[in-house]
Amino acid sequence: MSKIPFLAWQRPHWQPGSEEILLQFYVFGKFQAGRAPSIDYGSEGLPEGMELTSHHHGALRQWEGYPLKGAVGRMFKEDAPEAYKLALDAPEVLVVRGRLPDAGDTGYLRDTLGVLAALLDVGGTAILDPQILTLFDANTWRQRYVVRDGAPIRNHLLILCDGEEQAGRHWVHTRGMRKFGRPDISIRNIPERDIDRAGMLCERLVELEALGAHFVEGQSLDAEGLHGGLVAHLGGGDEEPDFNNTFVEFRWPD
C-alpha cells in the first residue's frame, strides 16, 4: 500500500463555539519498538489533547468497557469475522483517544489518522472505531481512509436506516459526528418511497456540519418537493444510546 499523505480541509462555515471534538480508536496488533513513521502520511504526530496508551490485551479484557465482549462484540464478530479474529488474537492494544476544542480546519483528524496508518505499518492488524461501531482489518481500513485526494466525509461516519413503529415509516440517522464536534443527524417519519432521497439529504447535512455549520432549535430547512420543509429540533447528549452524542432531528412531513 502506497503511503498517501492524509489531507486536512478547511471548514468554511465554522464559527467559534463551545463544542468539543472527540476521537477514539483501538489499534490491535504486536507492535515494533520505536516511533511509528506518521510523517510519511503527512502527520507530525498526535495533536495536543490526544493521547496513546499501550495495554496488554489480557489486561484490557478486564475493563468494564472492553469492546470485543457482550452484544457489541458479537456484532463485530458477525459483521467482520476476519477482523474480529485478528483483534481477538492480538497480544497488544493501543488506545488512541482525546477531546479537542472545536477547530476551523481538520488538521487534528489528518494528524490522528496519519498516526493510525503508521501503527498499521509497525504491527497493527485491526482498528476499531467505536464511534461508528466498525471493526476493520488493516487492509480494509487503508482502503477506506488512505485515499488519494482524501476520503469523502461520509467514510468517517455511519449512516443507518431503521424501521419506525408506524408501519411503512423509516428513520435515517448517523453516528460519528463527534469527530467534527457537531451533533449527529436524525430524520424521522420517512415513507418507503423517500428513503433514498432522505439518505442523500442526510449526507448533505453531515457534510455541511463537517464543514463547520451549526443548526439551531426551530431552524427551518427548505427541501425541494417537501411541503412546509423541515424544522430542526436539538436533543441528546453523551449518554444518548442511539448516538452517544447530541443530535439534530428533523421530521419528514406527512
KOLMI-33655 format. One line per field, with one value per residue (C-alpha): x, y, z; residue in one letter; residue number from 1. Coordinates in steps of 0.5 Angstrom, whole numbers, plus 500, padded with zeros to 3 digits. Example, Ala and Ser with C-alpha at 12.3 -4.5 7.8 and 13.67 -1.06 7.14 Angstrom:
BEGIN
x (525|527);
y (491|498);
z (516|514);
res (A|S);
n (1|2);
END
This chain:
BEGIN
x (500|503|504|499|499|492|489|486|481|478|471|468|462|466|464|468|463|463|463|469|471|472|477|477|481|483|489|490|497|504|508|515|519|520|516|511|513|507|511|510|503|503|503|508|504|498|495|495|490|490|494|496|496|499|496|497|491|490|489|485|480|478|476|468|468|472|470|470|465|458|453|457|463|458|456|463|464|458|460|467|469|477|478|475|479|486|483|482|488|493|497|497|492|494|488|488|484|483|478|480|477|473|477|477|480|481|489|487|484|489|495|491|489|497|499|494|496|503|501|499|506|509|505|498|493|486|483|476|473|467|464|462|461|466|472|477|483|489|488|480|482|487|482|477|482|489|486|489|486|483|477|470|467|462|467|468|461|456|449|444|436|432|424|420|414|409|408|412|416|423|429|435|441|448|454|461|460|463|470|468|465|458|451|449|443|437|431|424|418|421|416|419|419|423|429|434|432|433|439|442|439|443|449|449|447|453|458|455|457|463|465|463|456|451|444|439|433|427|431|427|430|428|428|426|419|417|411|413|420|424|425|431|430|436|437|441|448|454|449|444|445|443|448|453|452|448|443|439|433|428|421|419|412|406);
y (500|507|512|517|523|525|532|537|541|548|549|555|555|555|560|559|555|551|544|539|534|527|522|515|509|502|499|492|488|486|493|494|499|506|512|510|514|518|524|519|520|528|528|530|526|526|533|537|534|527|521|514|509|502|496|488|485|481|486|490|484|486|493|494|498|492|493|486|483|483|485|489|484|479|485|486|478|477|484|483|476|476|483|480|474|479|483|478|474|481|481|488|494|501|506|513|518|525|531|537|544|546|548|552|546|539|538|535|529|529|528|523|519|519|516|510|509|509|504|499|499|497|491|494|488|491|498|499|506|505|512|509|501|499|494|494|489|493|493|495|501|503|502|507|512|512|515|520|527|525|520|523|526|520|515|518|517|511|513|508|507|503|502|506|504|507|502|504|509|510|513|515|517|518|516|519|527|528|527|534|537|537|534|527|528|524|524|521|519|518|514|508|512|517|513|515|522|522|519|524|530|527|526|534|536|532|535|542|540|537|544|548|549|550|548|552|550|551|553|551|548|548|542|541|538|538|542|546|544|541|544|543|540|539|534|528|528|523|518|518|511|512|517|518|525|531|531|535|532|533|530|528|532|527);
z (500|498|503|501|506|509|508|512|510|512|515|511|515|522|528|534|539|546|542|543|538|541|537|540|537|539|535|536|534|536|535|534|539|537|534|528|522|521|518|512|512|513|520|525|531|535|536|543|547|544|548|546|552|551|554|554|551|557|562|557|557|565|563|564|557|554|546|544|549|550|545|541|541|538|533|531|530|526|521|521|523|520|523|530|530|528|534|539|538|538|544|545|544|543|545|542|545|546|547|543|542|536|530|524|520|520|522|528|524|519|524|528|522|520|527|526|519|521|527|522|519|525|527|527|525|526|528|532|531|537|535|528|531|526|526|521|519|517|509|510|514|509|503|506|509|506|499|494|495|502|504|503|509|509|510|517|519|520|516|519|516|521|521|526|530|525|519|513|516|517|521|518|523|524|528|529|528|535|530|528|534|532|533|529|524|525|520|522|519|512|508|504|497|500|504|498|498|506|505|500|505|511|507|505|512|515|510|512|519|518|514|521|520|526|527|532|535|531|525|518|513|505|502|495|494|501|503|509|509|515|522|527|534|538|543|546|550|551|554|549|547|539|538|544|542|542|535|531|529|523|522|515|513|513);
res (M|S|K|I|P|F|L|A|W|Q|R|P|H|W|Q|P|G|S|E|E|I|L|L|Q|F|Y|V|F|G|K|F|Q|A|G|R|A|P|S|I|D|Y|G|S|E|G|L|P|E|G|M|E|L|T|S|H|H|H|G|A|L|R|Q|W|E|G|Y|P|L|K|G|A|V|G|R|M|F|K|E|D|A|P|E|A|Y|K|L|A|L|D|A|P|E|V|L|V|V|R|G|R|L|P|D|A|G|D|T|G|Y|L|R|D|T|L|G|V|L|A|A|L|L|D|V|G|G|T|A|I|L|D|P|Q|I|L|T|L|F|D|A|N|T|W|R|Q|R|Y|V|V|R|D|G|A|P|I|R|N|H|L|L|I|L|C|D|G|E|E|Q|A|G|R|H|W|V|H|T|R|G|M|R|K|F|G|R|P|D|I|S|I|R|N|I|P|E|R|D|I|D|R|A|G|M|L|C|E|R|L|V|E|L|E|A|L|G|A|H|F|V|E|G|Q|S|L|D|A|E|G|L|H|G|G|L|V|A|H|L|G|G|G|D|E|E|P|D|F|N|N|T|F|V|E|F|R|W|P|D);
n (1|2|3|4|5|6|7|8|9|10|11|12|13|14|15|16|17|18|19|20|21|22|23|24|25|26|27|28|29|30|31|32|33|34|35|36|37|38|39|40|41|42|43|44|45|46|47|48|49|50|51|52|53|54|55|56|57|58|59|60|61|62|63|64|65|66|67|68|69|70|71|72|73|74|75|76|77|78|79|80|81|82|83|84|85|86|87|88|89|90|91|92|93|94|95|96|97|98|99|100|101|102|103|104|105|106|107|108|109|110|111|112|113|114|115|116|117|118|119|120|121|122|123|124|125|126|127|128|129|130|131|132|133|134|135|136|137|138|139|140|141|142|143|144|145|146|147|148|149|150|151|152|153|154|155|156|157|158|159|160|161|162|163|164|165|166|167|168|169|170|171|172|173|174|175|176|177|178|179|180|181|182|183|184|185|186|187|188|189|190|191|192|193|194|195|196|197|198|199|200|201|202|203|204|205|206|207|208|209|210|211|212|213|214|215|216|217|218|219|220|221|222|223|224|225|226|227|228|229|230|231|232|233|234|235|236|237|238|239|240|241|242|243|244|245|246|247|248|249|250|251|252|253|254);
END
